[in-house]
Amino acid sequence: MGILNVTPDSFSDGGQFLDPQIAIAHAGDMAAQGADMIDIGAESTRPYGGMMPVTAADEKTRLAPVLPAVAARGVPVSIDTLKAEIAAWALDQGAVIVNDVWGLQRDDAMAPLVARRGVPVIVMANRESADASLDIIAEVSNFFARSLEIAERADISRAQIVLDPGIGFGKTQEQSITCIARLAAFKRFGLPLLLGASRKRFINSVVPSKPDERIGGSIASHLLAIENGAQIIRVHDVAETVQALKIAAAIKGAR
């Protein structure tokens, strides 16, 4: 899953793709490099704070020149949002997946929308703030259980649900590392797992680095995530990650 942020304030690439033509071209590049889907967001969720909430109208203004054009190219598009109104609009414009960064727990209209449209939904675990005292695996598991209850009540098919532990979101840097290390714990739900560690700050806690200097840490995290059960990885650096995945697969195949 390639990341396309049409935002001024995303932690890693804020402002780089505000120009619609640059954004559309970047989506095309990611697809050509091997991205199976493009995740487009117009409101920064900045997992470590400092996000600037925007209105639904602002999100649509940012998305309108980009999302339909990317979807028209034939690459599956997911909409990264916490608003059901934006998810509905994006689906009307060609998106085929909803990536709810609050796991069906923030907007009461989201679960009914997903059920009505019959589309896949990514349920990401989130918290308002980090708490170092928590057993983060238990906390994320409880979040998923609540989300799945909401999904069941709304009649969302389990076959349409993907779980994402939300690396960095309401988690300390150590907790983010733990979620990757123990990702297999979430396989008990019997659902596909998505993991997005791309350029996240926990990398800086191990090797001090700026976001655009964290490609190596991102790739290491994603290779280990796949070893631990992830089936989708969400990345900024598609070409480098695809190369790493192919080499890892070739080496495994030669064992």
CORFEN-V866079 format. One record per backbone hydrogen bond with DSSP energy under -0.5 kcal/mol. NH is the residue of the N-H (numbers start at 1). CO is the residue of the C=O. Records with the same first field share a line. If there is no record, write none. Layout:
NH->CO + CO
This chain:
2->37
3->235
4->39
6->4 + 41
7->5
14->10
15->7
16->13
18->15
20->18
23->19
24->20
25->21
26->22
27->23
28->24
29->25
30->26
31->27
32->28
33->29
34->30 + 31
35->30
38->76
39->2
40->38 + 78
41->4
42->80
49->46
53->51
59->55
60->56
61->57
62->58
63->59
64->60
65->61
66->63
67->63
70->66
71->67
72->68
73->69 + 70
74->71
75->70
76->36
78->38
79->97
80->40 + 78
81->79 + 99
87->83
88->84
89->85
90->86
91->87
92->88
93->89
94->91
95->90
96->77
97->77
98->120
99->79 + 97
100->98 + 122
101->81 + 99
103->100
105->102
108->106
110->107
111->107
112->108
113->109
114->110
115->111
116->112
117->113
118->114
119->114
120->96
121->160
122->98
123->121 + 162
124->100 + 122
125->164
134->131
136->134
139->135
140->136
141->137
142->138
143->139
144->140
145->141
146->142
147->143
148->144
149->145
150->146
151->147
152->148
153->149
154->150
155->151 + 152
156->151
160->157
161->158
162->121
163->192
164->123
165->194
169->166
170->47 + 168
171->168
176->172
177->173
178->174
179->175
180->176
181->177
182->178
183->180
185->182
186->183
187->184
188->185
189->186
190->187
192->161
194->163
195->232
197->195
198->234
200->197
203->200
204->200 + 201
205->201
206->202 + 203
207->203
213->210
214->211
218->214
219->215
220->216
221->217
222->218
223->219
224->220
225->221
226->222
227->223
228->224
229->226
230->225
231->193
232->193
234->195
235->1 + 233
238->236
241->237
242->238
243->239
244->240
245->241
246->242
247->243
248->244
249->245
250->246
251->247
252->248
253->249
254->250 + 251
255->252
